[in-house]
Amino acid sequence: MTDGGALQMSDRDSGGGFFGFIEAILAIIGALTVMGIAAVAISVFAWEMELRRSEQQEAVAGEPPAAPTA
């Protein structure tokens, strides 16, 4: 007999076992991959900003003083 509103869980709803373990490992690998891609993008952006800053400093320091023309 079944209850009127009772939910019955099947084996598929348990979420455990070997496939649950594989799913958890893949989720961790996916999260680490996303974090790694974000870290690389941030470091490239920071390197680009530092390069632009150093180029600007070299351009300012490398300019000869303006001599008056007669």
HUVEN-V750382 format. One record per residue. N is the residue number from 1. OMEGA is omega in degrees with one decimal (NA if undefined). Layout:
BEGIN
N;OMEGA, N;OMEGA
END
This chain:
BEGIN
1;178.2, 2;174.6, 3;-177.1, 4;-175.4, 5;-176.8, 6;176.6, 7;176.6, 8;179.3, 9;175.8, 10;177.4, 11;-178.9, 12;-177.9, 13;-174.9, 14;176.1, 15;-178.9, 16;176.2, 17;-174.6, 18;-177.3, 19;173.8, 20;176.9, 21;178.4, 22;179.1, 23;178.8, 24;178.3, 25;179.3, 26;177.2, 27;178.4, 28;179.1, 29;178.3, 30;179.2, 31;178.5, 32;178.3, 33;179.1, 34;178.7, 35;178.9, 36;178.4, 37;178.5, 38;179.7, 39;178.6, 40;179.8, 41;179.6, 42;-179.6, 43;176.5, 44;177.8, 45;179.2, 46;178.1, 47;178.3, 48;179.1, 49;178.3, 50;177.8, 51;178.2, 52;179.6, 53;-179.2, 54;176.5, 55;178.3, 56;179.4, 57;178.2, 58;179.9, 59;179.5, 60;-178.3, 61;-175.9, 62;-179.6, 63;177.1, 64;179.0, 65;-178.8, 66;178.8, 67;179.2, 68;178.7, 69;-175.7, 70;NA
END
